[in-house]
Amino acid sequence: MNRDALIAAYTAPGRHYHDLTHIEDCLAALAAVDNLSASERDILTEAIWWHDVVYDATRSDNEELSAQLAERHIRPDLRPEVGPPDPTDEVTPGRTRRSPRRPS
C-alpha cells in the first residue's frame, strides 16, 4: 500500500474526522516539533499516516485493523520499531510501553 493508496483511503466518502485534512493537520503539528531525530520523525510520520487508515463506522476495531495493515505495509527499515508487540512490552488499556528492541 503506497502513499497514493493511503490518500485514497483518507479521502473515501463517509470519512468524517479521520480524513485527509486530519492527516495534514497532524503532519503540520509534527513539523513544528523540534529536537526529533530523523528516525523519530520518520516513525511518527508513518504512525500519523497509518493510525486510522481503516474506517468502517459499523466496527469498533478500526484502529486495530489499521495497525495490522501497517505491520504488513510499513517500510521494512521501520518494522522493528512499529511491528507487533514484543511479549515483554507493558500493555495497559489505551497505552503500550514498548521494551527496547534488540537487533534481530
HELIX and SHEET records of a PDB file:
HELIX    1   1 ARG A    3  TYR A   10  1                                   8    
HELIX    2   2 LEU A   20  ALA A   31  1                                  12    
HELIX    3   3 ALA A   38  TRP A   50  1                                  13    
HELIX    4   4 ASN A   62  HIS A   73  1                                  12    
HELIX    5   5 PRO A   76  LEU A   78  5                                   3    
HELIX    6   6 ARG A   79  VAL A   82  1                                   4    
SHEET    1   A 2 GLU A  90  THR A  92  0                                        
SHEET    2   A 2 ARG A  95  ARG A  97 -1                                        
END                                                                             
